[in-house]
Amino acid sequence: MVSDPLEALRDRGALYWEALRSSEYSEVSSLAGAIEHLDDALERHSIDEILESLEKSGEDVSEVGVVGRDRQGSIVAYGLDLVHPKDTSPRRVTLVGGIHPAWRDKGIGHALLEWQLAAAKRWDYATRRAHHGPLKVYAVADSKLTAKRELYESYGLLPETWYLDAHRTFNAAHPPKRPKIPEAVALVPYSSVPAVAVLAAHNEAFLDRPGATQIGPAQWHESMTRLGSRPELSWVLTVGDRVVGYALNCVEDNSEDEPQEGWTDRLGVIPAWRGRGLSGLLLQASAASFFEAGLPGAGFGVDTDDPLAEMARYRGLGYDAVDALVGYARILH
């Protein structure tokens, strides 16, 4: 049943709202793609994958999804709560939604967000067990979409994480140089180290990250053999037989108008070896490999709670942040 905020909009003639049905998935997916194209959004939702994930979890999509139709019957707005039933503390709900630009500035965003927060609480109430921790909602917005960010903040969602994409373009007159390797540490090609050892280092490196999940051998193998993956351009740092850091690289095909660039897909250093500049060393090694392979530039993504300090760390290596997403969060109860 749709809650009062959306019903009030219908009473004012500002869309008719109904629960999301499986027959509407393709229309919602098309709308999401159109919105992201018009907004020139950095983040591109795969609504098909989100809906498939919800279906597999056994959740009733009609309880966590809603669509708004105009007078011609076309879907022009949607809201979807991506619940994570396996999470226990906190219990996570990711808020996904969009409004066609022609229907913005009519109070729809506020009403839709209120519906999503209420839907998250209903889901939590219906599925909560004694051992469950707090309910926490998440949402992501492009840093340039100030209206969307202000909407989240007006409902108590606060910036928690910045997701930065950094790029550098190579100059043949000043090519990237191979890094100097400190004593006791060895820089070796990915192929010279057992994959299971790099996987163990990755899981250790991300064990303390909120929301991070451990990766298994099958998923790791799939990521290293997918289209674009370049293990021959990837690097590992070792101390004796132990992997302490890694940079796993691929080649990104940005668009028809932009050339491919080398991209560091996974970058990590285990906790005991952080604070020694090893991530920068790995990025330098990767950039040199990309240049030698004939690629025009390099890029990587990083998440941080201090974007200014994070980028200051990498500008000395020739990188500049050109895109940013802001991750918002709020404990509901």
N, C-alpha and C positions, 0 to 999 in steps of 0.2 A: 504494500500500500504506500502510495506517494505521500510525503509529509507536507505540512501546511505551507512552507515557503514557496514550493513549486505550484501548489494549488492557488496561492494568492496571485502568482504571475498569470496563471490561466484566466483568473477572474478579470485581470486587466487586459486580456487579449494578447499577452506576450508569450505565446507558445502553449501548446497542449502537451502535457507530460504523461508518460506511461513507463511501466517497467520494461527493461530491455528483454527482448526475446531472441532466441537463436536465429529466427528468420531475418533478423535485422543486422546480423553481424557484418555482412558485406557492406551494407550502407554506412554503418558506423566506421568501418575501416576506411572507406573512401572519404568520408568526412574528415577523419583524423588526418589522413594524408593531405587533403586540400588545405586544412588549417595550418599544418606545419609548413606547407609550401608557401602559403600567403604570408606567414609570419617569418619566413626564412629561418626556421627554428634549427638550432644546433641539435637538440634532442629529437630523435625520430622514434615515436612509439611503434612497436609492432603489435597493433591491437589484436591481430590474429593469434599471435603467440600468447598474449595475455589471456584472451578468452579461452584458448586451448588449455592453458594452465589451470584456469578456474574450473573448466569442465572436468579435467582429470582429477582435481582435488575433491570433486563431489559437491562443491558449493552450488547453491541455487543462484544462478546469475541474476534472476529477476529480483532477488533481494538486495543485491549489491550493485546493480546497474540500472540506469534510467536514461531515457532519451526525450528530447524536446522537439516537437514538430511544429512547422509553421502552418498557415491556413491551407496551403496546397498539399499538406501531408508529408513534406520532405523533412527529414531529420536534420536539424541545424545546430543541435547542441547535445552533448552526452556527458554523463558522469559515470565512473566505474571505480569501485573500491577493490583493488587487488589485495585480497587477504592472503595471509601466510599461515595456514593452519598448523604447520609443524613448529613454528616459533612459539616459545613459551615465556621468555622474559628478556626483552619485552615482547608482547604480541604485536606484530607489525601489520599495518594496513597502508598500502601505497595508494594515494589518491591520483587518479588519472582522469582527465576530462578536457573538453574543449568547446568553444563557442565560435560559430562562423563570424568573421569580422563584421558582417552586415547586421548582426544581432547583439553586438556588444554595447556597453553603456546604457543598458536598460534594466540594470539590477539583477540580471540573470546570473552573473557570476557569483554574487553573494548568496542568492537562494540555492544555487546548485551546490556550492561548497557547504552550506548548512545541511543540505540533504545528505551529502557524502559523510559528514561528521556524524550525523544521526544514524546513518546506515552502518558505520563502523561500530558505533556503540551497540546497535541492535545485534550485529553479528557477534560481538564480544559477549554480550549478555547470554545469547543463545548457546554459545559453545564454551563458555568459561568453565574451568575446573579449578579445584582448590590450589593446585601447584602453579597456576599461571601467575605471571608477573603483570606489570602495568601494560595498558593498551597505549601504543604509540603510533601516531599517523605520520606519514612522510609524503612529501610532494617535491617536485623539481621544476624549476623555471629557468629559462634563459636569462642571463643577467641583464640583457637589454630590454626584456619585457617588464618594464617597471610597474605597469598597472597590475599585472598578474602577481608580482612580488608584493606589492602593497596590499593586495587582496589577502594573500596568505598571512601577512604580518598582522592585518586587522583582526584576524581570527586566532591570533596567538601562536601561529606557526613561525618559528624563528630560524634564521640561517644556522645550519649546523655544519655543513660541508660544502666546499667549493670544488667543482670539477673543472679543471683547467686543461685545455688543449694548447700545447706549445709547439711552435714550428721554427725552423731555421732554413734559409736558402743558402746553398753552397756557392762559394766564390772560388773559381779556379785559381785566381791569383793568391788566395789565402786558404788553401784546402784545410779541412779538419785534420788534426794531427793525432796520432796514436797516443794514449795517455801514458804517463809514467806510473809504474806499478810499485806500490810500497813493498818493503821487505816483508817476508812471511806470507804474502798473498800472491797467488798465481792467477793470471788471466788466461783462460783456455777456451777453445771453441766448444760450443754446446755439444757437438757430436762426440767429443772426447770424454764426456762424463756420462755415467749411467743416467738415463732419464728418470729413474726412480729416485735418485739422489737430488736432482733438481726439483722434482715434485715435492719431496719432503721439505726442502728449503722454502719452497713457495708456501706450503701450508703453515710452516713455522712463522714465516714473515708476516702472514696475514691473520694469524691466530688472534691478535689483539685488536683487529679492526672491527668496529660495530657492523653487524649484519653480514660479515664475511662467512662463507661456508667452506668446508674442506673439500678439495677436489680429489677424485679418485683416478686411478691409472687409465681407465677407459676414456674419461672426459679429457684428461691431459693429452693422451695420444691423439684424440680427435682434433684438439686445438692446434697441435703441432703438425698435423697433416692436412689441415683445411686449405682451401684455395687461398693463395697469397702468403701463406706462412713461409718464412725463410730461415729454417734452422741453421743453414750454412752461414748466415750473417748474424747469428746469435752468439752471446758470450756468457761465460760463467766464471765467477771468482771462487777460488778454492783455498783452503788452508789445510794442508795435508790432504786427507781424503774427504774432508768435509766441504760441502758447498755452503758458502756464506752470502752469496749474492748472484744475481742473474739478470740478463736483459734478453728477452725473447722477442725477436723481430719479425716483421712481415713487410709486405709492400702494399700500400694503400692506393687504390685507383680512385682518386678524389672525384673526378667528373670528366665529361667529355672535353671540357675547356681547360682543365688543369692537368699537369703532368703527374705521374705517379711520384710518390715520395716514400722513403723508408720510414717505417713506423715502429716504435718500440711498444709492443703490445702488452708485455708483462715486464715489470721492473720491480725488483725486491731485494732487500737486504735483511738478514735475520737480526733480531733485536740486539744480540750481544755485539754485533759489529756495526751498529749504526753510529752516526756522528763522526765518521772518519772520511767522508767524501766519496764513499764507494759508489753510490748511485750516480754521481757526476762522472766518475771514472768509467762506469759502464755505458753511460750515454755518449761519452767521447769515443769510446771504442766502437760503438754502434754507428755513430756519425761517420767515422773514418771508413768503416766497412761499406756504408751506403755510398759514399763518394767514390770509393774504389770500384764499386759495382756499376757506376755510371748513373746513379740516381741524382736528381737535382736538389734534393733537400731531405730533411729529417723532421720527425715529429714524435710527440709522445703525449700521453694523458696522465694527469696526476690528480689525486683528491687530497684536500687539505682543509684545515680549519683556520689557516692564516695565509690567504692568497698572496698578500704583498711580500711576506717573508719568503714564501715558497718560490715565487718568481724571481726575487732578487738572487736566490741561490742558483738559478739556472741561466740568468741573463749573461753571466760571465762566460758561459759555454756557447753563447751565440743564439740562444732561444728567446723568443718573445711570445707571450700569451696573446692569442688572437680570438679565442672563443672561451666562454665560461658559462657553466651551469651552476645554479645555487640550489643546494639541497636543504629543504625546510623540514622541521619536525616539531611535534608537540605531544606531550603526554596528556591523554584525555582523562585517564583515571588509573 
